[in-house]
C-alpha cells in the first residue's frame, strides 16, 4: 500500500506537469504540423526517453548537485536556453506552402530524418533544467528513502512511458487529415507561433528563472 500511495502521488503530479504547455508541447505541435505524424511520434518517443535522464539524475544525486551548485545550474540553464533559441529561431523562419502541398505527406513537403526528430525530442526534454529539479523534488517529497531502488526504477519506467504516450496521442490528434485540413496553408503561422513560444521560454529560462 505504501508503494501504491507513492505511485498515485507521482502519477497525478506528473500528469499535471506534462499537460501544461512547455518546450516539449511546443516542439510536438511544431513537428506534427510541419513534418507530419511519423516525425511527431518519434519526437514524442525521444521526449519520453528524456525523462529517463531526469530520473537517473534524481536517483544518482546529480540533480541535487545541480540544485545546490549555482554556477553549474546556471551553465546548464544557458545551454538549455541556447538550444530552445535554436529551435525557436528555425521555426520563426517557416514560409508558406503551396495550396497543393497541404494534403501531401509531410515527408514530401519538408525533410526531417527519423534520427533528427528523435534527438530533438530527447534533447528538448533532457536539457530542461526545470524538469531535472521537478523530478528531484518529486522523488524527494513523494518517495520514501526506504523505498527499494527497484521500485524507484519502476516509477521511472512508468514516467517515461506515460510521457511518451501523452505526446504520442497529441501527435496523432494534430496530424490527422481533419486537423491538417483545418490548418490548411496557414500551417506556417502555427509554426511561427510555436517558434515564438520556444524563444519566449528560452528568455524566461535565462532572465526569469
Secondary structure, DSSP 8 states (H G I E B T S, - for coil): -HHHHHHHHHHHHHHHHHHS-SHHHHHHHHHHHHT-HHHHHHHHHHHHHHHHHHHHHHHHTHHHHHHH-HHHHHHHHHHHHHHHHHHHHHHHT-----GGGTTS-HHHHS---HHHHHHHHHHHHHT-HHHHHHHHHHHHHHS-TTS-HHHHHHHHHHHHHHHHHHHHHHHHHHTSHHHHHHHGGGHHHHHHHHHHHHHHHHHHHHH--
